[in-house]
């Protein structure tokens, strides 16, 4: 997906992305620079558990296996370690 940065530094997230993340007007986002220094990671900020209901559904796709879940957790732990470095 691609978006354009305006002269005011603003970006409009594509609708398909907003829909996938269940974002609505006024929601806050966290921005993090990836370990490689060129990847931008954007996450919804301060989500309540009730906001997450249904986000893990994978219609028409097989459920994630334990190895895939473990790999995703490992990636998140590594990303948090990078963010916590001074």
PDB file with SEQRES, HELIX, SHEET and CRYST1 records, atoms N, CA, C and O in Angstrom:
SEQRES   1 A   86  UNK UNK UNK UNK UNK UNK UNK UNK UNK UNK UNK UNK UNK          
SEQRES   2 A   86  UNK UNK UNK UNK UNK UNK UNK UNK UNK UNK UNK UNK UNK          
SEQRES   3 A   86  UNK UNK UNK UNK UNK UNK UNK UNK UNK UNK UNK UNK UNK          
SEQRES   4 A   86  UNK UNK UNK UNK UNK UNK UNK UNK UNK UNK UNK UNK UNK          
SEQRES   5 A   86  UNK UNK UNK UNK UNK UNK UNK UNK UNK UNK UNK UNK UNK          
SEQRES   6 A   86  UNK UNK UNK UNK UNK UNK UNK UNK UNK UNK UNK UNK UNK          
SEQRES   7 A   86  UNK UNK UNK UNK UNK UNK UNK UNK                              
HELIX    1 AA1 UNK A   15  UNK A   20  1                                   6    
HELIX    2 AA2 UNK A   49  UNK A   52  5                                   4    
HELIX    3 AA3 UNK A   66  UNK A   84  1                                  19    
SHEET    1 AA1 2 UNK A  29  UNK A  33  0                                        
SHEET    2 AA1 2 UNK A  40  UNK A  44 -1                                        
CRYST1    1.000    1.000    1.000  90.00  90.00  90.00 P 1           1          
ATOM      1  N   UNK A   1       0.843  -1.171   0.000  1.00  0.00           N  
ATOM      2  CA  UNK A   1       0.000   0.000   0.000  1.00  0.00           C  
ATOM      3  C   UNK A   1       0.886   1.231   0.000  1.00  0.00           C  
ATOM      4  O   UNK A   1       2.010   1.216   0.501  1.00  0.00           O  
ATOM      5  N   UNK A   2       0.362   2.274  -0.563  1.00  0.00           N  
ATOM      6  CA  UNK A   2       1.136   3.500  -0.667  1.00  0.00           C  
ATOM      7  C   UNK A   2       0.279   4.681  -0.248  1.00  0.00           C  
ATOM      8  O   UNK A   2      -0.923   4.721  -0.510  1.00  0.00           O  
ATOM      9  N   UNK A   3       0.918   5.642   0.408  1.00  0.00           N  
ATOM     10  CA  UNK A   3       0.258   6.883   0.804  1.00  0.00           C  
ATOM     11  C   UNK A   3       1.234   8.022   0.528  1.00  0.00           C  
ATOM     12  O   UNK A   3       2.438   7.799   0.397  1.00  0.00           O  
ATOM     13  N   UNK A   4       0.711   9.238   0.440  1.00  0.00           N  
ATOM     14  CA  UNK A   4       1.533  10.406   0.146  1.00  0.00           C  
ATOM     15  C   UNK A   4       1.607  11.314   1.360  1.00  0.00           C  
ATOM     16  O   UNK A   4       0.600  11.563   2.023  1.00  0.00           O  
ATOM     17  N   UNK A   5       2.796  11.803   1.645  1.00  0.00           N  
ATOM     18  CA  UNK A   5       3.020  12.737   2.741  1.00  0.00           C  
ATOM     19  C   UNK A   5       2.702  14.145   2.247  1.00  0.00           C  
ATOM     20  O   UNK A   5       3.234  14.577   1.225  1.00  0.00           O  
ATOM     21  N   UNK A   6       1.837  14.864   2.967  1.00  0.00           N  
ATOM     22  CA  UNK A   6       1.480  16.227   2.569  1.00  0.00           C  
ATOM     23  C   UNK A   6       2.543  17.209   3.049  1.00  0.00           C  
ATOM     24  O   UNK A   6       3.453  16.841   3.792  1.00  0.00           O  
ATOM     25  N   UNK A   7       2.419  18.460   2.615  1.00  0.00           N  
ATOM     26  CA  UNK A   7       3.366  19.498   3.039  1.00  0.00           C  
ATOM     27  C   UNK A   7       3.284  19.753   4.543  1.00  0.00           C  
ATOM     28  O   UNK A   7       4.217  20.302   5.129  1.00  0.00           O  
ATOM     29  N   UNK A   8       2.176  19.358   5.171  1.00  0.00           N  
ATOM     30  CA  UNK A   8       2.015  19.499   6.622  1.00  0.00           C  
ATOM     31  C   UNK A   8       2.505  18.261   7.373  1.00  0.00           C  
ATOM     32  O   UNK A   8       2.375  18.191   8.595  1.00  0.00           O  
ATOM     33  N   UNK A   9       3.065  17.289   6.660  1.00  0.00           N  
ATOM     34  CA  UNK A   9       3.557  16.074   7.301  1.00  0.00           C  
ATOM     35  C   UNK A   9       2.463  15.073   7.618  1.00  0.00           C  
ATOM     36  O   UNK A   9       2.656  14.186   8.449  1.00  0.00           O  
ATOM     37  N   UNK A  10       1.321  15.203   6.967  1.00  0.00           N  
ATOM     38  CA  UNK A  10       0.193  14.310   7.233  1.00  0.00           C  
ATOM     39  C   UNK A  10       0.110  13.211   6.177  1.00  0.00           C  
ATOM     40  O   UNK A  10       0.492  13.400   5.022  1.00  0.00           O  
ATOM     41  N   UNK A  11      -0.398  12.060   6.607  1.00  0.00           N  
ATOM     42  CA  UNK A  11      -0.591  10.918   5.721  1.00  0.00           C  
ATOM     43  C   UNK A  11      -2.008  10.409   5.920  1.00  0.00           C  
ATOM     44  O   UNK A  11      -2.477  10.302   7.053  1.00  0.00           O  
ATOM     45  N   UNK A  12      -2.685  10.098   4.843  1.00  0.00           N  
ATOM     46  CA  UNK A  12      -3.990   9.448   4.933  1.00  0.00           C  
ATOM     47  C   UNK A  12      -3.773   7.954   4.736  1.00  0.00           C  
ATOM     48  O   UNK A  12      -3.275   7.520   3.697  1.00  0.00           O  
ATOM     49  N   UNK A  13      -4.152   7.174   5.743  1.00  0.00           N  
ATOM     50  CA  UNK A  13      -4.023   5.723   5.627  1.00  0.00           C  
ATOM     51  C   UNK A  13      -5.069   5.206   4.649  1.00  0.00           C  
ATOM     52  O   UNK A  13      -6.223   5.631   4.700  1.00  0.00           O  
ATOM     53  N   UNK A  14      -4.683   4.294   3.760  1.00  0.00           N  
ATOM     54  CA  UNK A  14      -5.656   3.728   2.824  1.00  0.00           C  
ATOM     55  C   UNK A  14      -6.827   3.083   3.573  1.00  0.00           C  
ATOM     56  O   UNK A  14      -6.651   2.506   4.646  1.00  0.00           O  
ATOM     57  N   UNK A  15      -8.014   3.192   2.992  1.00  0.00           N  
ATOM     58  CA  UNK A  15      -9.228   2.686   3.632  1.00  0.00           C  
ATOM     59  C   UNK A  15      -9.120   1.200   3.958  1.00  0.00           C  
ATOM     60  O   UNK A  15      -9.560   0.770   5.024  1.00  0.00           O  
ATOM     61  N   UNK A  16      -8.542   0.415   3.061  1.00  0.00           N  
ATOM     62  CA  UNK A  16      -8.433  -1.027   3.333  1.00  0.00           C  
ATOM     63  C   UNK A  16      -7.615  -1.286   4.597  1.00  0.00           C  
ATOM     64  O   UNK A  16      -7.928  -2.195   5.366  1.00  0.00           O  
ATOM     65  N   UNK A  17      -6.575  -0.491   4.811  1.00  0.00           N  
ATOM     66  CA  UNK A  17      -5.758  -0.631   6.013  1.00  0.00           C  
ATOM     67  C   UNK A  17      -6.531  -0.190   7.249  1.00  0.00           C  
ATOM     68  O   UNK A  17      -6.490  -0.863   8.279  1.00  0.00           O  
ATOM     69  N   UNK A  18      -7.236   0.939   7.153  1.00  0.00           N  
ATOM     70  CA  UNK A  18      -8.049   1.408   8.289  1.00  0.00           C  
ATOM     71  C   UNK A  18      -9.099   0.371   8.653  1.00  0.00           C  
ATOM     72  O   UNK A  18      -9.354   0.123   9.831  1.00  0.00           O  
ATOM     73  N   UNK A  19      -9.702  -0.231   7.646  1.00  0.00           N  
ATOM     74  CA  UNK A  19     -10.725  -1.253   7.901  1.00  0.00           C  
ATOM     75  C   UNK A  19     -10.118  -2.493   8.557  1.00  0.00           C  
ATOM     76  O   UNK A  19     -10.694  -3.038   9.498  1.00  0.00           O  
ATOM     77  N   UNK A  20      -8.964  -2.940   8.071  1.00  0.00           N  
ATOM     78  CA  UNK A  20      -8.313  -4.126   8.636  1.00  0.00           C  
ATOM     79  C   UNK A  20      -7.962  -3.921  10.101  1.00  0.00           C  
ATOM     80  O   UNK A  20      -8.083  -4.842  10.909  1.00  0.00           O  
ATOM     81  N   UNK A  21      -7.527  -2.714  10.443  1.00  0.00           N  
ATOM     82  CA  UNK A  21      -7.116  -2.418  11.818  1.00  0.00           C  
ATOM     83  C   UNK A  21      -8.256  -1.875  12.666  1.00  0.00           C  
ATOM     84  O   UNK A  21      -8.063  -1.550  13.837  1.00  0.00           O  
ATOM     85  N   UNK A  22      -9.437  -1.777  12.077  1.00  0.00           N  
ATOM     86  CA  UNK A  22     -10.616  -1.262  12.779  1.00  0.00           C  
ATOM     87  C   UNK A  22     -10.353   0.136  13.343  1.00  0.00           C  
ATOM     88  O   UNK A  22     -10.722   0.439  14.478  1.00  0.00           O  
ATOM     89  N   UNK A  23      -9.711   0.983  12.534  1.00  0.00           N  
ATOM     90  CA  UNK A  23      -9.413   2.349  12.955  1.00  0.00           C  
ATOM     91  C   UNK A  23     -10.561   3.268  12.589  1.00  0.00           C  
ATOM     92  O   UNK A  23     -11.218   3.100  11.562  1.00  0.00           O  
ATOM     93  N   UNK A  24     -10.786   4.241  13.454  1.00  0.00           N  
ATOM     94  CA  UNK A  24     -11.816   5.236  13.169  1.00  0.00           C  
ATOM     95  C   UNK A  24     -11.260   6.613  13.499  1.00  0.00           C  
ATOM     96  O   UNK A  24     -10.219   6.727  14.146  1.00  0.00           O  
ATOM     97  N   UNK A  25     -11.934   7.634  13.065  1.00  0.00           N  
ATOM     98  CA  UNK A  25     -11.499   9.009  13.285  1.00  0.00           C  
ATOM     99  C   UNK A  25     -11.230   9.251  14.769  1.00  0.00           C  
ATOM    100  O   UNK A  25     -12.038   8.882  15.622  1.00  0.00           O  
ATOM    101  N   UNK A  26     -10.104   9.867  15.067  1.00  0.00           N  
ATOM    102  CA  UNK A  26      -9.748  10.163  16.450  1.00  0.00           C  
ATOM    103  C   UNK A  26      -8.870   9.113  17.107  1.00  0.00           C  
ATOM    104  O   UNK A  26      -8.283   9.381  18.155  1.00  0.00           O  
ATOM    105  N   UNK A  27      -8.761   7.909  16.515  1.00  0.00           N  
ATOM    106  CA  UNK A  27      -7.883   6.882  17.078  1.00  0.00           C  
ATOM    107  C   UNK A  27      -6.436   7.363  17.022  1.00  0.00           C  
ATOM    108  O   UNK A  27      -6.044   8.073  16.095  1.00  0.00           O  
ATOM    109  N   UNK A  28      -5.654   6.974  18.015  1.00  0.00           N  
ATOM    110  CA  UNK A  28      -4.246   7.347  18.051  1.00  0.00           C  
ATOM    111  C   UNK A  28      -3.388   6.185  17.572  1.00  0.00           C  
ATOM    112  O   UNK A  28      -3.744   5.020  17.747  1.00  0.00           O  
ATOM    113  N   UNK A  29      -2.248   6.520  16.962  1.00  0.00           N  
ATOM    114  CA  UNK A  29      -1.323   5.530  16.439  1.00  0.00           C  
ATOM    115  C   UNK A  29       0.047   5.729  17.067  1.00  0.00           C  
ATOM    116  O   UNK A  29       0.445   6.855  17.363  1.00  0.00           O  
ATOM    117  N   UNK A  30       0.767   4.626  17.269  1.00  0.00           N  
ATOM    118  CA  UNK A  30       2.158   4.671  17.715  1.00  0.00           C  
ATOM    119  C   UNK A  30       3.043   4.427  16.498  1.00  0.00           C  
ATOM    120  O   UNK A  30       2.760   3.547  15.685  1.00  0.00           O  
ATOM    121  N   UNK A  31       4.114   5.207  16.374  1.00  0.00           N  
ATOM    122  CA  UNK A  31       5.070   5.054  15.284  1.00  0.00           C  
ATOM    123  C   UNK A  31       6.401   4.620  15.870  1.00  0.00           C  
ATOM    124  O   UNK A  31       6.836   5.140  16.897  1.00  0.00           O  
ATOM    125  N   UNK A  32       7.050   3.659  15.211  1.00  0.00           N  
ATOM    126  CA  UNK A  32       8.335   3.151  15.675  1.00  0.00           C  
ATOM    127  C   UNK A  32       9.212   2.907  14.456  1.00  0.00           C  
ATOM    128  O   UNK A  32       8.761   2.326  13.469  1.00  0.00           O  
ATOM    129  N   UNK A  33      10.456   3.346  14.523  1.00  0.00           N  
ATOM    130  CA  UNK A  33      11.405   3.075  13.458  1.00  0.00           C  
ATOM    131  C   UNK A  33      11.967   1.678  13.669  1.00  0.00           C  
ATOM    132  O   UNK A  33      12.413   1.347  14.768  1.00  0.00           O  
ATOM    133  N   UNK A  34      11.951   0.858  12.628  1.00  0.00           N  
ATOM    134  CA  UNK A  34      12.429  -0.514  12.725  1.00  0.00           C  
ATOM    135  C   UNK A  34      13.924  -0.583  12.962  1.00  0.00           C  
ATOM    136  O   UNK A  34      14.627   0.420  12.838  1.00  0.00           O  
ATOM    137  N   UNK A  35      14.409  -1.767  13.304  1.00  0.00           N  
ATOM    138  CA  UNK A  35      15.817  -1.983  13.629  1.00  0.00           C  
ATOM    139  C   UNK A  35      16.734  -1.632  12.460  1.00  0.00           C  
ATOM    140  O   UNK A  35      17.882  -1.241  12.668  1.00  0.00           O  
ATOM    141  N   UNK A  36      16.233  -1.771  11.230  1.00  0.00           N  
ATOM    142  CA  UNK A  36      17.065  -1.472  10.061  1.00  0.00           C  
ATOM    143  C   UNK A  36      17.180   0.028   9.791  1.00  0.00           C  
ATOM    144  O   UNK A  36      17.956   0.443   8.930  1.00  0.00           O  
ATOM    145  N   UNK A  37      16.418   0.837  10.516  1.00  0.00           N  
ATOM    146  CA  UNK A  37      16.483   2.287  10.360  1.00  0.00           C  
ATOM    147  C   UNK A  37      15.708   2.838   9.182  1.00  0.00           C  
ATOM    148  O   UNK A  37      15.683   4.051   8.976  1.00  0.00           O  
ATOM    149  N   UNK A  38      15.069   1.964   8.397  1.00  0.00           N  
ATOM    150  CA  UNK A  38      14.302   2.433   7.240  1.00  0.00           C  
ATOM    151  C   UNK A  38      12.852   1.970   7.257  1.00  0.00           C  
ATOM    152  O   UNK A  38      12.035   2.472   6.485  1.00  0.00           O  
ATOM    153  N   UNK A  39      12.527   1.030   8.115  1.00  0.00           N  
ATOM    154  CA  UNK A  39      11.173   0.494   8.185  1.00  0.00           C  
ATOM    155  C   UNK A  39      10.386   1.239   9.257  1.00  0.00           C  
ATOM    156  O   UNK A  39      10.843   1.376  10.392  1.00  0.00           O  
ATOM    157  N   UNK A  40       9.215   1.713   8.893  1.00  0.00           N  
ATOM    158  CA  UNK A  40       8.343   2.401   9.840  1.00  0.00           C  
ATOM    159  C   UNK A  40       7.255   1.435  10.284  1.00  0.00           C  
ATOM    160  O   UNK A  40       6.530   0.883   9.456  1.00  0.00           O  
ATOM    161  N   UNK A  41       7.144   1.232  11.589  1.00  0.00           N  
ATOM    162  CA  UNK A  41       6.126   0.354  12.157  1.00  0.00           C  
ATOM    163  C   UNK A  41       5.053   1.241  12.775  1.00  0.00           C  
ATOM    164  O   UNK A  41       5.351   2.099  13.606  1.00  0.00           O  
ATOM    165  N   UNK A  42       3.816   1.034  12.372  1.00  0.00           N  
ATOM    166  CA  UNK A  42       2.695   1.830  12.874  1.00  0.00           C  
ATOM    167  C   UNK A  42       1.719   0.882  13.549  1.00  0.00           C  
ATOM    168  O   UNK A  42       1.313  -0.126  12.971  1.00  0.00           O  
ATOM    169  N   UNK A  43       1.343   1.220  14.791  1.00  0.00           N  
ATOM    170  CA  UNK A  43       0.406   0.375  15.547  1.00  0.00           C  
ATOM    171  C   UNK A  43      -0.661   1.244  16.174  1.00  0.00           C  
ATOM    172  O   UNK A  43      -0.391   2.380  16.564  1.00  0.00           O  
ATOM    173  N   UNK A  44      -1.879   0.717  16.276  1.00  0.00           N  
ATOM    174  CA  UNK A  44      -2.905   1.438  17.043  1.00  0.00           C  
ATOM    175  C   UNK A  44      -2.443   1.569  18.491  1.00  0.00           C  
ATOM    176  O   UNK A  44      -1.869   0.631  19.046  1.00  0.00           O  
ATOM    177  N   UNK A  45      -2.686   2.711  19.099  1.00  0.00           N  
ATOM    178  CA  UNK A  45      -2.264   2.963  20.478  1.00  0.00           C  
ATOM    179  C   UNK A  45      -3.421   2.746  21.439  1.00  0.00           C  
ATOM    180  O   UNK A  45      -4.578   3.005  21.108  1.00  0.00           O  
ATOM    181  N   UNK A  46      -3.094   2.266  22.633  1.00  0.00           N  
ATOM    182  CA  UNK A  46      -4.064   2.181  23.733  1.00  0.00           C  
ATOM    183  C   UNK A  46      -5.367   1.487  23.355  1.00  0.00           C  
ATOM    184  O   UNK A  46      -6.451   2.032  23.561  1.00  0.00           O  
ATOM    185  N   UNK A  47      -5.255   0.309  22.812  1.00  0.00           N  
ATOM    186  CA  UNK A  47      -6.454  -0.450  22.477  1.00  0.00           C  
ATOM    187  C   UNK A  47      -7.020  -1.119  23.714  1.00  0.00           C  
ATOM    188  O   UNK A  47      -6.272  -1.634  24.546  1.00  0.00           O  
ATOM    189  N   UNK A  48      -8.346  -1.113  23.839  1.00  0.00           N  
ATOM    190  CA  UNK A  48      -9.011  -1.877  24.900  1.00  0.00           C  
ATOM    191  C   UNK A  48      -9.232  -3.293  24.381  1.00  0.00           C  
ATOM    192  O   UNK A  48      -9.319  -3.510  23.172  1.00  0.00           O  
ATOM    193  N   UNK A  49      -9.321  -4.242  25.284  1.00  0.00           N  
ATOM    194  CA  UNK A  49      -9.527  -5.637  24.888  1.00  0.00           C  
ATOM    195  C   UNK A  49     -10.791  -5.783  24.050  1.00  0.00           C  
ATOM    196  O   UNK A  49     -10.822  -6.578  23.111  1.00  0.00           O  
ATOM    197  N   UNK A  50     -11.830  -5.028  24.379  1.00  0.00           N  
ATOM    198  CA  UNK A  50     -13.083  -5.141  23.621  1.00  0.00           C  
ATOM    199  C   UNK A  50     -12.925  -4.623  22.195  1.00  0.00           C  
ATOM    200  O   UNK A  50     -13.688  -5.017  21.313  1.00  0.00           O  
ATOM    201  N   UNK A  51     -11.945  -3.744  21.953  1.00  0.00           N  
ATOM    202  CA  UNK A  51     -11.701  -3.250  20.598  1.00  0.00           C  
ATOM    203  C   UNK A  51     -11.096  -4.333  19.710  1.00  0.00           C  
ATOM    204  O   UNK A  51     -11.177  -4.252  18.484  1.00  0.00           O  
ATOM    205  N   UNK A  52     -10.489  -5.344  20.329  1.00  0.00           N  
ATOM    206  CA  UNK A  52      -9.760  -6.357  19.577  1.00  0.00           C  
ATOM    207  C   UNK A  52     -10.614  -7.552  19.173  1.00  0.00           C  
ATOM    208  O   UNK A  52     -10.164  -8.408  18.411  1.00  0.00           O  
ATOM    209  N   UNK A  53     -11.830  -7.615  19.675  1.00  0.00           N  
ATOM    210  CA  UNK A  53     -12.702  -8.750  19.367  1.00  0.00           C  
ATOM    211  C   UNK A  53     -12.907  -8.843  17.858  1.00  0.00           C  
ATOM    212  O   UNK A  53     -13.292  -7.868  17.211  1.00  0.00           O  
ATOM    213  N   UNK A  54     -12.652 -10.003  17.318  1.00  0.00           N  
ATOM    214  CA  UNK A  54     -12.861 -10.247  15.897  1.00  0.00           C  
ATOM    215  C   UNK A  54     -11.664  -9.925  15.024  1.00  0.00           C  
ATOM    216  O   UNK A  54     -11.659 -10.293  13.849  1.00  0.00           O  
ATOM    217  N   UNK A  55     -10.649  -9.254  15.548  1.00  0.00           N  
ATOM    218  CA  UNK A  55      -9.505  -8.900  14.720  1.00  0.00           C  
ATOM    219  C   UNK A  55      -8.663 -10.115  14.353  1.00  0.00           C  
ATOM    220  O   UNK A  55      -7.966 -10.093  13.338  1.00  0.00           O  
ATOM    221  N   UNK A  56      -8.713 -11.170  15.151  1.00  0.00           N  
ATOM    222  CA  UNK A  56      -7.900 -12.351  14.877  1.00  0.00           C  
ATOM    223  C   UNK A  56      -8.597 -13.331  13.942  1.00  0.00           C  
ATOM    224  O   UNK A  56      -8.012 -14.345  13.560  1.00  0.00           O  
ATOM    225  N   UNK A  57      -9.816 -13.045  13.579  1.00  0.00           N  
ATOM    226  CA  UNK A  57     -10.546 -13.942  12.685  1.00  0.00           C  
ATOM    227  C   UNK A  57      -9.824 -14.027  11.347  1.00  0.00           C  
ATOM    228  O   UNK A  57      -9.314 -13.028  10.840  1.00  0.00           O  
ATOM    229  N   UNK A  58      -9.788 -15.206  10.794  1.00  0.00           N  
ATOM    230  CA  UNK A  58      -9.112 -15.424   9.522  1.00  0.00           C  
ATOM    231  C   UNK A  58     -10.060 -16.174   8.588  1.00  0.00           C  
ATOM    232  O   UNK A  58      -9.824 -17.343   8.282  1.00  0.00           O  
ATOM    233  N   UNK A  59     -11.126 -15.520   8.132  1.00  0.00           N  
ATOM    234  CA  UNK A  59     -12.109 -16.199   7.291  1.00  0.00           C  
ATOM    235  C   UNK A  59     -11.464 -16.840   6.062  1.00  0.00           C  
ATOM    236  O   UNK A  59     -10.700 -16.200   5.340  1.00  0.00           O  
ATOM    237  N   UNK A  60     -11.784 -18.102   5.842  1.00  0.00           N  
ATOM    238  CA  UNK A  60     -11.287 -18.814   4.676  1.00  0.00           C  
ATOM    239  C   UNK A  60      -9.835 -19.252   4.780  1.00  0.00           C  
ATOM    240  O   UNK A  60      -9.289 -19.804   3.825  1.00  0.00           O  
ATOM    241  N   UNK A  61      -9.203 -19.017   5.917  1.00  0.00           N  
ATOM    242  CA  UNK A  61      -7.804 -19.403   6.089  1.00  0.00           C  
ATOM    243  C   UNK A  61      -7.675 -20.298   7.307  1.00  0.00           C  
ATOM    244  O   UNK A  61      -8.446 -20.198   8.262  1.00  0.00           O  
ATOM    245  N   UNK A  62      -6.688 -21.173   7.252  1.00  0.00           N  
ATOM    246  CA  UNK A  62      -6.461 -22.099   8.364  1.00  0.00           C  
ATOM    247  C   UNK A  62      -6.011 -21.325   9.597  1.00  0.00           C  
ATOM    248  O   UNK A  62      -5.361 -20.287   9.473  1.00  0.00           O  
ATOM    249  N   UNK A  63      -6.347 -21.818  10.780  1.00  0.00           N  
ATOM    250  CA  UNK A  63      -5.881 -21.157  11.998  1.00  0.00           C  
ATOM    251  C   UNK A  63      -4.354 -21.195  12.075  1.00  0.00           C  
ATOM    252  O   UNK A  63      -3.720 -22.099  11.532  1.00  0.00           O  
ATOM    253  N   UNK A  64      -3.777 -20.215  12.749  1.00  0.00           N  
ATOM    254  CA  UNK A  64      -2.326 -20.193  12.924  1.00  0.00           C  
ATOM    255  C   UNK A  64      -1.891 -21.372  13.783  1.00  0.00           C  
ATOM    256  O   UNK A  64      -2.571 -21.749  14.738  1.00  0.00           O  
ATOM    257  N   UNK A  65      -0.745 -21.948  13.427  1.00  0.00           N  
ATOM    258  CA  UNK A  65      -0.223 -23.025  14.259  1.00  0.00           C  
ATOM    259  C   UNK A  65       0.658 -22.438  15.358  1.00  0.00           C  
ATOM    260  O   UNK A  65       0.989 -21.252  15.334  1.00  0.00           O  
ATOM    261  N   UNK A  66       1.026 -23.266  16.305  1.00  0.00           N  
ATOM    262  CA  UNK A  66       1.796 -22.814  17.461  1.00  0.00           C  
ATOM    263  C   UNK A  66       3.135 -22.208  17.053  1.00  0.00           C  
ATOM    264  O   UNK A  66       3.581 -21.235  17.660  1.00  0.00           O  
ATOM    265  N   UNK A  67       3.784 -22.771  16.030  1.00  0.00           N  
ATOM    266  CA  UNK A  67       5.070 -22.232  15.579  1.00  0.00           C  
ATOM    267  C   UNK A  67       4.912 -20.813  15.044  1.00  0.00           C  
ATOM    268  O   UNK A  67       5.754 -19.958  15.314  1.00  0.00           O  
ATOM    269  N   UNK A  68       3.852 -20.552  14.294  1.00  0.00           N  
ATOM    270  CA  UNK A  68       3.614 -19.206  13.762  1.00  0.00           C  
ATOM    271  C   UNK A  68       3.345 -18.217  14.888  1.00  0.00           C  
ATOM    272  O   UNK A  68       3.808 -17.077  14.846  1.00  0.00           O  
ATOM    273  N   UNK A  69       2.602 -18.655  15.884  1.00  0.00           N  
ATOM    274  CA  UNK A  69       2.315 -17.788  17.033  1.00  0.00           C  
ATOM    275  C   UNK A  69       3.599 -17.496  17.797  1.00  0.00           C  
ATOM    276  O   UNK A  69       3.854 -16.350  18.169  1.00  0.00           O  
ATOM    277  N   UNK A  70       4.419 -18.536  18.035  1.00  0.00           N  
ATOM    278  CA  UNK A  70       5.696 -18.350  18.728  1.00  0.00           C  
ATOM    279  C   UNK A  70       6.614 -17.402  17.955  1.00  0.00           C  
ATOM    280  O   UNK A  70       7.286 -16.563  18.555  1.00  0.00           O  
ATOM    281  N   UNK A  71       6.643 -17.532  16.634  1.00  0.00           N  
ATOM    282  CA  UNK A  71       7.486 -16.656  15.815  1.00  0.00           C  
ATOM    283  C   UNK A  71       7.030 -15.204  15.927  1.00  0.00           C  
ATOM    284  O   UNK A  71       7.857 -14.298  16.035  1.00  0.00           O  
ATOM    285  N   UNK A  72       5.723 -14.982  15.900  1.00  0.00           N  
ATOM    286  CA  UNK A  72       5.190 -13.623  16.022  1.00  0.00           C  
ATOM    287  C   UNK A  72       5.527 -13.025  17.384  1.00  0.00           C  
ATOM    288  O   UNK A  72       5.882 -11.850  17.482  1.00  0.00           O  
ATOM    289  N   UNK A  73       5.415 -13.826  18.420  1.00  0.00           N  
ATOM    290  CA  UNK A  73       5.764 -13.348  19.767  1.00  0.00           C  
ATOM    291  C   UNK A  73       7.253 -13.007  19.822  1.00  0.00           C  
ATOM    292  O   UNK A  73       7.633 -11.975  20.376  1.00  0.00           O  
ATOM    293  N   UNK A  74       8.087 -13.861  19.256  1.00  0.00           N  
ATOM    294  CA  UNK A  74       9.527 -13.607  19.240  1.00  0.00           C  
ATOM    295  C   UNK A  74       9.877 -12.317  18.517  1.00  0.00           C  
ATOM    296  O   UNK A  74      10.753 -11.575  18.961  1.00  0.00           O  
ATOM    297  N   UNK A  75       9.202 -12.045  17.405  1.00  0.00           N  
ATOM    298  CA  UNK A  75       9.445 -10.807  16.666  1.00  0.00           C  
ATOM    299  C   UNK A  75       9.065  -9.594  17.500  1.00  0.00           C  
ATOM    300  O   UNK A  75       9.783  -8.594  17.502  1.00  0.00           O  
ATOM    301  N   UNK A  76       7.957  -9.669  18.199  1.00  0.00           N  
ATOM    302  CA  UNK A  76       7.516  -8.544  19.024  1.00  0.00           C  
ATOM    303  C   UNK A  76       8.471  -8.314  20.193  1.00  0.00           C  
ATOM    304  O   UNK A  76       8.782  -7.169  20.523  1.00  0.00           O  
ATOM    305  N   UNK A  77       8.932  -9.386  20.816  1.00  0.00           N  
ATOM    306  CA  UNK A  77       9.892  -9.251  21.920  1.00  0.00           C  
ATOM    307  C   UNK A  77      11.173  -8.595  21.407  1.00  0.00           C  
ATOM    308  O   UNK A  77      11.710  -7.698  22.057  1.00  0.00           O  
ATOM    309  N   UNK A  78      11.666  -9.035  20.249  1.00  0.00           N  
ATOM    310  CA  UNK A  78      12.880  -8.446  19.677  1.00  0.00           C  
ATOM    311  C   UNK A  78      12.672  -6.970  19.362  1.00  0.00           C  
ATOM    312  O   UNK A  78      13.560  -6.154  19.611  1.00  0.00           O  
ATOM    313  N   UNK A  79      11.514  -6.620  18.820  1.00  0.00           N  
ATOM    314  CA  UNK A  79      11.220  -5.218  18.501  1.00  0.00           C  
ATOM    315  C   UNK A  79      11.182  -4.369  19.769  1.00  0.00           C  
ATOM    316  O   UNK A  79      11.666  -3.237  19.771  1.00  0.00           O  
ATOM    317  N   UNK A  80      10.612  -4.905  20.842  1.00  0.00           N  
ATOM    318  CA  UNK A  80      10.562  -4.158  22.104  1.00  0.00           C  
ATOM    319  C   UNK A  80      11.959  -3.966  22.679  1.00  0.00           C  
ATOM    320  O   UNK A  80      12.251  -2.923  23.264  1.00  0.00           O  
ATOM    321  N   UNK A  81      12.823  -4.962  22.519  1.00  0.00           N  
ATOM    322  CA  UNK A  81      14.196  -4.824  23.008  1.00  0.00           C  
ATOM    323  C   UNK A  81      14.923  -3.725  22.250  1.00  0.00           C  
ATOM    324  O   UNK A  81      15.672  -2.950  22.845  1.00  0.00           O  
ATOM    325  N   UNK A  82      14.709  -3.651  20.944  1.00  0.00           N  
ATOM    326  CA  UNK A  82      15.332  -2.602  20.135  1.00  0.00           C  
ATOM    327  C   UNK A  82      14.822  -1.237  20.574  1.00  0.00           C  
ATOM    328  O   UNK A  82      15.604  -0.293  20.686  1.00  0.00           O  
ATOM    329  N   UNK A  83      13.517  -1.121  20.825  1.00  0.00           N  
ATOM    330  CA  UNK A  83      12.931   0.160  21.235  1.00  0.00           C  
ATOM    331  C   UNK A  83      13.415   0.600  22.607  1.00  0.00           C  
ATOM    332  O   UNK A  83      13.472   1.798  22.886  1.00  0.00           O  
ATOM    333  N   UNK A  84      13.766  -0.350  23.469  1.00  0.00           N  
ATOM    334  CA  UNK A  84      14.143   0.003  24.837  1.00  0.00           C  
ATOM    335  C   UNK A  84      15.616   0.384  24.964  1.00  0.00           C  
ATOM    336  O   UNK A  84      16.047   0.826  26.029  1.00  0.00           O  
ATOM    337  N   UNK A  85      16.387   0.220  23.900  1.00  0.00           N  
ATOM    338  CA  UNK A  85      17.809   0.583  23.952  1.00  0.00           C  
ATOM    339  C   UNK A  85      17.955   2.101  23.905  1.00  0.00           C  
ATOM    340  O   UNK A  85      17.221   2.783  23.190  1.00  0.00           O  
ATOM    341  N   UNK A  86      18.914   2.626  24.679  1.00  0.00           N  
ATOM    342  CA  UNK A  86      19.117   4.089  24.681  1.00  0.00           C  
ATOM    343  C   UNK A  86      19.711   4.601  23.394  1.00  0.00           C  
ATOM    344  O   UNK A  86      19.936   5.803  23.253  1.00  0.00           O  
TER     345      UNK A  86                                                      
END                                                                             
